[in-house]
Amino acid sequence: MKTIFESAVRKELIDRVSKLSVHSLRVFGNMRPEQGLHHINEAFRLYLGEVTSPYHGNALKSAIFKLITFSPIPIPREKGKTAPPLVSEGTYNIQTEKTRFAELLERVASKSKSAEWPIHPFFGKMTGDQYGKLGYKHTDHHLQQFGV
């Protein structure tokens, strides 16, 4: 499974993000391209502990979500719940969000996988390795939302 801890994967994501525009067509979901990118950026901030959201899961649900998320199965479209601090309903500048994306991606990737990582609002306790895989899969899911 791809991880944002690999430089080639980060380059791939940055290249795909560069193709996003306010005119990118939505394939599924409700967000506009700049909202989707802002949402991804806020998720990266959550990985860094800069945004917090209480743990809403339970052990059984978290285990099932982890099993699905860290498998080759794609994230189901329009099925996931978003932690309130990650909801992006405002108006955002897409160029600013693209710059933030590259910066936040590099900051998350520079954090040691063996460091202490925040408790995820749905998955609970996660390792750096899991955050790296989630970072790729979540970003890929939202980029597919806009056909890139």
GIJODA-V11816 format. One record per pair of residues at least 6 apart in sequence whose ideal C-beta (glycine too) atoms are under 7 Angstrom apart, sorted by the first residue. I is the first residue (numbers start at 1). GAP is how many residues later the second one is. Records with the same first field share a line. If there is no record, write none. Layout:
I->GAP / GAP
This chain:
1->69 / 132
2->7 / 134
3->6 / 129 / 130 / 133
4->6 / 101 / 104 / 105 / 128 / 131 / 132
5->104 / 108 / 127
9->127
10->95 / 99
13->92 / 126
14->88 / 91
16->127 / 132
17->20 / 81 / 84
18->80
19->129
20->13 / 17 / 74 / 126 / 128
21->12 / 73
22->11 / 12 / 72
24->9 / 122 / 123 / 124
25->121 / 122
26->119 / 120
27->117 / 118 / 119 / 120
28->49 / 50 / 117
29->49 / 116
31->8 / 57
33->61 / 113
34->58 / 59 / 60 / 63
35->53 / 54 / 57
36->106 / 109 / 110
37->57 / 60 / 61 / 64
38->50 / 54 / 59
39->47 / 49 / 103
40->61 / 98 / 99 / 102
41->56 / 59 / 60 / 63
42->9 / 43 / 44 / 46
43->43 / 95
44->60 / 61 / 64 / 91
45->6 / 59
46->7 / 40 / 72
47->61 / 71 / 84 / 88
48->59 / 60
49->69
51->34
53->30 / 31 / 32 / 68
54->67
55->64 / 66 / 69
56->65 / 66
57->65 / 66 / 67
62->60 / 61 / 62
65->57 / 58
66->57
69->65 / 68
70->60 / 63
75->62 / 66
83->38
108->27
111->17
112->16
113->14 / 15 / 16 / 19
114->14
115->13
117->9 / 10 / 11 / 14
119->6
120->6
